[in-house]
Amino acid sequence: MVAATGCLSASNKPDFPSLADFAGATYHTGHWPHEGVDFTGKRVAVIGTGSSAIQSIPIIAAQATELTVFQRTANYSVPAHNAPLAPEYKRDIKASYAEMRRRARTMIAGIDMKPNMVSALDVSEEDRRREFEARWAQGGIPFMGSFGDLLLNGQSNQTAADFVRGKIREVVKDPAVADLLSPKNIIGCKRLCVDTDYYATFNRPNVRLVDVSEKPVEGFTREGVEAAGNEYKVDAVVFATGFDAMTGALLRIDFRGRGGQPLRDKWAEGPRSYLGLSIAGFPNLFTVTGPGSPSVFTNMLPSIEQHVDWIADCIGHMRQRGLRTIEADGAAEDAWVAHNGQIARATLRSTCSSWYLGANVPGKPRVFMPYIGGFPAYVQKCEAVVKNGYEGFALA
Ligand SMILES: Cc1cc2nc3c(=O)[nH]c(=O)nc-3n(C[C@H](O)[C@H](O)[C@H](O)COP(=O)(O)OP(=O)(O)OC[C@H]3O[C@@H](n4cnc5c(N)ncnc54)[C@H](O)[C@@H]3O)c2cc1C
């Protein structure tokens, strides 16, 4: 069984019993109607300010009569700078696909980018600003590659966070709104977002931001959303509340291992796997980009390809030798889980409430799920496992 069920495919929709009372339309960003939605003439609420909200809010705001955004935690976002591509740029990229992909596979995040390995604290303020400005102008997630220690050193991280907060203040005209939109935590701890005109959208007269960090969304009435002690009348609600990441899709299937053990029981305290590929007690079950693999910390495509190749080679190896079962060894799994936890604790990424550690789903165990040691190190480990006769696996 190859579970290729996705890291971010099981949507997370908060359970509000009073939602049944709401007379308007409701949507989840992860289940968007294929025929599209037209909010023209509508009052709309967006609940959540994560990646999907940040990308959809500017578009909804341009259509709707009124948009109310309910924010629990402000998020950092960098510009996408999406634009038509110049023909020569397209030509150059297409001419070097193979080389780009090869380079990407040597990068920690599997993304073909140029990380600057210098510490943010080892350069002058002027040079630091120049680097941040250049990355900002380039756009996208490689902003976090501005300096080598942004996710290792709190002080370095602060310089990047201050830079982005400064950008928010430059764009957002109302200082109180700018302050609410300015994240207070570590930049890059939660997944860094990428946007087109997100912050500027809050300058529009038809957009309002409601802070629900202290007083949460309480529920729904026939006509709207109850939050922070007020009723906000709306015609439609968009839940941009993300996903039950990494384990959600796997646990929604009732996988049973040896002796009928449910995967849900095995993972009651959080996911345990060997390499994010295989689970002790669950022979012949492979997980593509499972918890414990680099997955969501990488460009997913090389990570998926590497897993699919590894699994295909493994099945080929077994077929050639007439082997029928492969199963991760409990001790190898324990060692991998311990190693994952150890390296996760060394980075700032383990210090905040994020979906990487299940914090967005009520009751989900807080375990840092993706492997943070980087794509090349991980690939090397997987290759060494094979070279050493599928070390850590029992084949029979
Ligand atoms: C909004 C968003 C933006 C993203 N942007 C990027 C990006 O820019 N770069 C990047 O690298 N990654 C991005 N990702 C991550 C993305 O998940 C992967 O890039 C990619 O889609 C993963 O491919 P996959 O085949 O592993 O999983 P998916 O594309 O999620 O496919 C999983 C499939 O399994 C199906 N499935 C799940 N459970 C069951 C079941 N029980 N029975 C039957 N079918 C089932 C699902 O319906 C789905 O079709 C993004 C994710 C989201 C949600």
The ligand as a Tripos MOL2 file, in Angstrom:
@<TRIPOS>MOLECULE
LIG
   53    58     1     0     0
SMALL
NO_CHARGES

@<TRIPOS>ATOM
      1 C1         -2.7060   26.0600   -0.7650 C.3       1 LIG1
      2 C2         -1.4770   25.2040   -0.9240 C.ar      1 LIG1
      3 C3         -0.3750   25.6930   -1.6010 C.ar      1 LIG1
      4 C4          0.7580   24.9060   -1.7660 C.ar      1 LIG1
      5 N1          1.8140   25.4150   -2.4410 N.ar      1 LIG1
      6 C5          2.9280   24.6730   -2.6110 C.ar      1 LIG1
      7 C6          4.0370   25.1690   -3.3280 C.ar      1 LIG1
      8 O1          4.0350   26.2910   -3.7930 O.2       1 LIG1
      9 N2          5.1360   24.3740   -3.4670 N.ar      1 LIG1
     10 C7          5.1610   23.1270   -2.9780 C.ar      1 LIG1
     11 O2          6.1650   22.4620   -3.1570 O.2       1 LIG1
     12 N3          4.1360   22.6290   -2.2900 N.ar      1 LIG1
     13 C8          3.0030   23.3700   -2.0930 C.ar      1 LIG1
     14 N4          1.9460   22.8610   -1.3990 N.ar      1 LIG1
     15 C9          2.0600   21.5560   -0.8270 C.3       1 LIG1
     16 C10         1.3030   20.5490   -1.6860 C.3       1 LIG1
     17 O3          0.6160   19.7840   -0.7600 O.3       1 LIG1
     18 C11         2.2310   19.6960   -2.5620 C.3       1 LIG1
     19 O4          3.0640   20.4470   -3.3560 O.3       1 LIG1
     20 C12         1.5260   18.7220   -3.4890 C.3       1 LIG1
     21 O5          0.1860   19.0050   -3.7570 O.3       1 LIG1
     22 C13         1.6060   17.4140   -2.8130 C.3       1 LIG1
     23 O6          1.2800   16.4260   -3.7440 O.3       1 LIG1
     24 P1          0.7540   15.0320   -3.2490 P.3       1 LIG1
     25 O7          0.4470   14.2590   -4.4480 O.co2     1 LIG1
     26 O8          1.6980   14.4720   -2.2340 O.co2     1 LIG1
     27 O9         -0.5570   15.3780   -2.4120 O.3       1 LIG1
     28 P2         -1.9150   16.0700   -2.8880 P.3       1 LIG1
     29 O10        -1.7150   16.9170   -4.0810 O.co2     1 LIG1
     30 O11        -2.4940   16.6820   -1.6660 O.co2     1 LIG1
     31 O12        -2.7690   14.8180   -3.3420 O.3       1 LIG1
     32 C14        -3.2720   13.8800   -2.4150 C.3       1 LIG1
     33 C15        -4.4490   13.2120   -3.0550 C.3       1 LIG1
     34 O13        -4.8720   12.1300   -2.2400 O.3       1 LIG1
     35 C16        -6.2730   12.1670   -2.1380 C.3       1 LIG1
     36 N5         -6.7010   11.4910   -0.9160 N.ar      1 LIG1
     37 C17        -6.4180   11.7990    0.3790 C.ar      1 LIG1
     38 N6         -6.9910   10.9130    1.2130 N.ar      1 LIG1
     39 C18        -7.6570   10.0260    0.4390 C.ar      1 LIG1
     40 C19        -8.4570    8.8630    0.7150 C.ar      1 LIG1
     41 N7         -8.7010    8.4580    1.9620 N.pl3     1 LIG1
     42 N8         -8.9790    8.1940   -0.3180 N.ar      1 LIG1
     43 C20        -8.7530    8.5950   -1.5980 C.ar      1 LIG1
     44 N9         -8.0160    9.6810   -1.9150 N.ar      1 LIG1
     45 C21        -7.4800   10.3840   -0.9160 C.ar      1 LIG1
     46 C22        -6.6080   13.6500   -2.1330 C.3       1 LIG1
     47 O14        -7.9440   13.8870   -2.4720 O.3       1 LIG1
     48 C23        -5.6330   14.1610   -3.1900 C.3       1 LIG1
     49 O15        -6.1680   14.0470   -4.4710 O.3       1 LIG1
     50 C24         0.7860   23.6200   -1.2240 C.ar      1 LIG1
     51 C25        -0.3340   23.1290   -0.5530 C.ar      1 LIG1
     52 C26        -1.4440   23.9050   -0.4020 C.ar      1 LIG1
     53 C27        -2.6170   23.3640    0.3280 C.3       1 LIG1
@<TRIPOS>BOND
     1     1     2 1
     2     2     3 ar
     3     2    52 ar
     4     3     4 ar
     5     4     5 ar
     6     4    50 ar
     7     5     6 ar
     8     6     7 ar
     9     6    13 1
    10     7     8 2
    11     7     9 ar
    12     9    10 ar
    13    10    11 2
    14    10    12 ar
    15    12    13 ar
    16    13    14 ar
    17    14    15 1
    18    14    50 ar
    19    15    16 1
    20    16    17 1
    21    16    18 1
    22    18    19 1
    23    18    20 1
    24    20    21 1
    25    20    22 1
    26    22    23 1
    27    23    24 1
    28    24    25 2
    29    24    26 1
    30    24    27 1
    31    27    28 1
    32    28    29 2
    33    28    30 1
    34    28    31 1
    35    31    32 1
    36    32    33 1
    37    33    34 1
    38    33    48 1
    39    34    35 1
    40    35    36 1
    41    35    46 1
    42    36    37 ar
    43    36    45 ar
    44    37    38 ar
    45    38    39 ar
    46    39    40 ar
    47    39    45 ar
    48    40    41 1
    49    40    42 ar
    50    42    43 ar
    51    43    44 ar
    52    44    45 ar
    53    46    47 1
    54    46    48 1
    55    48    49 1
    56    50    51 ar
    57    51    52 ar
    58    52    53 1
@<TRIPOS>SUBSTRUCTURE
     1 LIG1         1 GROUP 0 **** ****
